Amino acid sequence: MPYLGRPGAAVTALKLTHNRAVLVMVVVALMWSTAGVVTRHLDSAHSFEVTFWRSLFTALSLLFLLPVIRGRRVFVDMVHATLPFWVSGLCWSIMFTAFMVALTLTSVANVLVTMSIGPLLTALIARVALGHRIAPRTWVAIALAGCGIAVMYGAQVSGDQWIGMAIALCVPLAGAANWTLTQNAHAQGHDVDLVPAVLVGAVVSSLATLPLALPFQASVHDLGLLAFLGLVQLAIPCVLAVMCARVLKAPELSLLALLEVLFGIALAWLGAGEAPGSSVLIGGALVVGALVSNELLAFQQRRREP
């Protein structure tokens, strides 16, 4: 789910080879994709309560994982972090909150396909904010993805599914803002440490949704599933993805992250009986096809460059 991007300090860990990094990213995409199907098996927790518990368990997981992989000094470094670090944490909190609320309002497929346009939104925002040039192939991809999203939204106008899709759109928007912010900070010599920023986002998300989550209705069964989401679906894969970002090129990372869309729709279909509609299949094919084509062309171009 999270769009981690390339800039920023990464986790210090064992070095990954390219092939191992690819395999790890496939596992990461599979772990990210479990959110939808797990959410469908909750008993009584409602939207903001789901968000609160998932964010809280993510924060608790990272409070344990960060000192293990980085040392206790990581918390001292957070206290002395620059403003972009804290803004990045705010962006993460928006992503966490919008994602889980959207899952309770619309289908898993709608949420994942809407989120998948993150790399293209990032290109647009980076163009406006940082003056980055957008390649012609990316403009074509943006146009095709826009058509795909229009097909999906158009089919949902008569119902209330579009509300969840509109909330889901906040995820790639916040992710694009986060990437642009960290890229600009990196250019000025101030790297944003991404994984501690995820911790900040989880804490802010849990605090912001706590008043809306009361009174708690989650069962013990629900808490077990939400703890799984906090640790296995978000905290661990975020750490692994940042490690992979040091080895894989940006197009490779983006392509492998797209597996979350395919895995997530398949798991919701097989594990919760949530079959995607025809508009989702058509619109999703346009969006994913545009992204895959753009990233493959970018990868080929990078390989040709000296």
C-alpha positions in Angstrom: 0.0 0.0 0.0 2.5 2.7 1.0 4.4 4.5 -1.8 7.8 4.6 -0.2 9.7 6.1 -3.2 13.5 6.3 -3.5 14.7 9.3 -1.5 15.5 9.4 2.2 17.6 7.4 4.5 16.9 3.7 4.6 17.1 1.0 7.1 20.5 -0.4 7.9 20.3 -4.1 7.5 21.9 -7.1 5.7 22.7 -6.3 2.1 20.3 -7.7 -0.4 21.2 -9.0 -3.9 19.1 -7.8 -6.8 17.3 -11.2 -7.1 16.6 -11.4 -3.4 15.3 -7.8 -3.4 12.9 -8.8 -6.1 11.7 -11.8 -4.2 11.3 -9.7 -1.0 9.3 -7.1 -2.8 6.9 -9.8 -4.1 6.4 -10.9 -0.5 6.0 -7.3 0.6 3.2 -6.8 -2.0 1.5 -9.9 -0.8 1.7 -8.7 2.8 0.3 -5.3 1.8 -2.5 -6.9 -0.1 -4.0 -8.7 2.9 -5.7 -5.6 4.3 -8.9 -5.9 2.2 -9.6 -9.6 2.8 -8.8 -9.3 6.6 -11.1 -6.3 7.0 -13.9 -8.3 5.4 -13.7 -10.8 8.3 -14.1 -8.3 11.1 -17.1 -8.9 13.4 -18.1 -5.6 14.9 -15.4 -3.0 14.6 -16.5 0.1 12.5 -14.6 2.3 10.2 -12.7 4.7 12.5 -12.3 2.0 15.2 -10.7 -0.2 12.5 -8.3 2.7 11.6 -7.5 3.4 15.2 -6.6 -0.2 16.2 -4.6 -0.8 13.0 -2.6 2.4 13.4 -2.0 1.7 17.1 -0.8 -1.8 16.5 1.5 -0.5 13.7 3.0 2.1 16.1 3.5 -0.5 18.8 5.2 -2.8 16.3 7.5 -0.1 15.1 8.4 0.9 18.6 9.8 -2.6 19.0 11.3 -3.1 15.5 13.1 0.3 15.2 15.5 -0.2 18.1 16.2 -3.8 16.9 17.2 -2.8 13.4 18.5 0.7 14.0 19.6 0.9 17.6 18.0 3.0 20.4 19.5 6.2 19.0 16.8 6.2 16.4 14.4 7.9 18.9 17.0 10.5 19.8 17.4 11.3 16.1 13.6 11.6 15.8 13.6 14.3 18.5 16.1 16.3 16.6 14.6 15.7 13.1 13.9 18.6 10.7 10.5 19.9 9.7 10.2 17.7 6.5 10.4 14.6 8.7 7.4 15.6 10.7 5.4 16.7 7.7 6.2 13.3 6.1 4.8 11.7 9.3 1.6 13.7 8.8 1.4 12.5 5.2 1.7 8.9 6.4 -1.1 9.5 8.9 -3.4 10.7 6.1 -2.5 7.6 4.0 -3.2 5.2 6.9 -6.5 6.8 7.9 -7.9 7.3 4.4 -7.0 3.7 3.3 -8.8 1.9 6.1 -11.8 4.2 6.1 -12.1 3.7 2.3 -12.0 -0.1 2.7 -15.1 0.1 4.9 -17.0 2.2 2.4 -16.3 0.6 -1.0 -14.8 -2.6 -2.5 -11.2 -3.7 -2.1 -10.8 -3.5 -5.9 -12.0 0.1 -6.0 -9.6 1.2 -3.3 -6.5 -0.6 -4.7 -7.0 0.5 -8.3 -7.6 4.1 -7.1 -4.4 3.9 -5.0 -2.4 2.5 -7.9 -2.3 5.9 -9.7 0.2 7.1 -7.0 3.3 7.1 -9.2 1.5 9.1 -11.9 0.2 11.7 -9.4 3.7 11.9 -8.0 5.0 12.7 -11.5 2.4 15.5 -11.9 3.0 17.0 -8.4 6.8 16.8 -8.9 6.4 18.6 -12.2 4.5 21.5 -10.6 6.4 21.7 -7.3 10.0 20.8 -8.4 9.9 21.4 -12.1 10.7 17.8 -13.0 10.3 17.0 -16.7 7.6 14.5 -17.5 8.4 12.1 -20.4 5.9 11.8 -23.3 5.3 8.2 -22.4 4.3 9.3 -18.8 1.8 11.9 -20.2 0.2 9.1 -22.2 0.1 6.9 -19.2 -1.5 9.7 -17.1 -4.2 10.1 -19.8 -4.9 6.4 -20.0 -5.0 6.0 -16.2 -7.3 9.0 -16.0 -9.7 7.3 -18.4 -9.6 4.2 -16.3 -10.4 6.1 -13.1 -13.2 7.9 -15.0 -14.7 4.6 -16.0 -14.7 3.3 -12.5 -16.1 6.5 -10.9 -18.7 6.9 -13.6 -20.1 3.5 -12.8 -20.4 4.4 -9.1 -22.1 7.8 -9.4 -25.6 6.4 -8.9 -24.7 4.7 -5.6 -22.5 5.7 -2.6 -19.4 3.7 -3.6 -17.8 6.9 -5.0 -17.5 8.3 -1.5 -15.1 5.5 -0.5 -13.2 5.9 -3.8 -12.9 9.7 -3.2 -11.5 9.0 0.3 -9.1 6.4 -1.3 -7.9 9.1 -3.6 -6.4 10.8 -0.6 -3.9 8.0 -0.3 -2.0 8.5 -3.6 -2.3 12.3 -3.1 -0.7 12.2 0.3 1.9 9.7 -1.0 2.7 12.0 -3.9 3.1 14.9 -1.6 5.2 12.8 0.7 7.6 11.7 -2.1 7.9 15.3 -3.4 8.6 16.6 0.1 11.3 14.0 0.7 12.8 14.5 -2.7 13.1 18.2 -2.2 14.6 17.7 1.3 17.1 15.2 -0.2 18.1 17.7 -2.9 18.9 20.2 -0.1 21.0 17.7 1.8 18.4 16.8 4.5 17.4 13.2 4.1 14.0 12.2 5.6 14.3 8.8 7.4 11.2 7.1 6.1 10.6 4.3 8.5 10.6 6.5 11.7 8.3 8.8 9.7 5.9 5.8 9.3 5.9 5.5 13.1 5.0 9.2 13.5 2.2 8.7 11.0 0.8 5.7 12.9 0.9 7.6 16.2 -0.9 10.7 14.6 -3.5 8.5 12.9 -4.3 6.6 16.1 -4.6 9.8 18.1 -6.7 11.5 15.5 -9.2 8.6 15.1 -9.4 7.8 18.8 -12.4 10.2 19.6 -14.2 8.9 16.5 -13.6 5.3 17.4 -15.4 5.5 20.8 -17.2 3.6 22.1 -15.1 0.6 21.2 -17.0 -2.4 19.7 -14.2 -4.6 18.5 -14.3 -8.2 19.7 -11.3 -10.2 20.7 -11.4 -11.8 17.3 -11.3 -8.3 15.7 -8.4 -7.2 17.8 -6.4 -10.3 16.7 -7.0 -9.5 13.0 -6.2 -5.8 13.5 -3.0 -6.7 15.3 -2.1 -8.8 12.3 -2.7 -5.8 10.1 -0.6 -3.5 12.2 2.4 -5.9 12.3 2.3 -8.1 9.3 0.4 -6.0 6.8 2.1 -2.7 7.5 5.0 -2.4 9.9 7.1 -5.4 8.7 6.6 -4.8 4.9 7.3 -1.1 5.2 10.7 -1.9 6.8 11.4 -4.5 4.1 10.3 -2.2 1.2 12.7 0.6 2.4 15.5 -2.0 2.4 14.6 -3.1 -1.2 14.5 0.6 -2.3 18.3 0.7 -1.9 18.8 -2.2 -4.3 16.0 -1.9 -6.9 15.6 0.9 -9.5 12.5 3.1 -9.2 10.7 1.5 -12.2 11.3 -2.0 -10.8 10.1 -1.0 -7.4 6.9 0.5 -8.8 6.2 -2.5 -11.0 6.6 -4.9 -8.1 4.5 -2.8 -5.8 1.7 -3.0 -8.4 1.4 -6.7 -7.5 -0.5 -5.5 -4.4 -3.4 -4.6 -6.7 -3.6 -8.0 -8.3 -3.0 -9.9 -5.0 -5.5 -7.8 -3.1 -8.3 -8.2 -5.6 -7.7 -11.9 -5.9 -7.6 -12.4 -2.1 -10.8 -10.4 -1.6 -12.4 -12.5 -4.4 -11.3 -15.9 -3.1 -11.3 -15.1 0.6 -14.4 -12.9 1.0 -16.4 -13.6 -2.1 -16.0 -9.9 -3.3 -15.9 -10.3 -7.1 -14.9 -7.1 -8.9 -17.5 -5.5 -11.3 -17.0 -5.0 -15.0 -16.3 -1.3 -14.6 -13.5 -2.1 -12.1 -12.0 -4.7 -14.5 -12.1 -2.3 -17.5 -11.0 0.7 -15.6 -8.4 -1.2 -13.6 -7.0 -2.8 -16.8 -6.5 0.7 -18.2 -4.8 2.0 -15.0 -2.6 -1.0 -14.4 -1.8 -1.3 -18.1 -0.7 2.3 -18.4 1.5 2.0 -15.3 3.1 -1.2 -16.4 3.8 0.1 -19.9 5.3 3.4 -18.5 7.5 1.6 -16.0 8.7 -1.0 -18.5 9.6 1.7 -21.0 11.4 3.7 -18.3 13.3 0.6 -17.3 14.4 -0.1 -20.9 15.5 3.5 -21.3 17.6 3.4 -18.1 19.3 0.2 -19.3 20.3 1.9 -22.5 21.7 5.0 -20.8 25.4 4.8 -19.9 
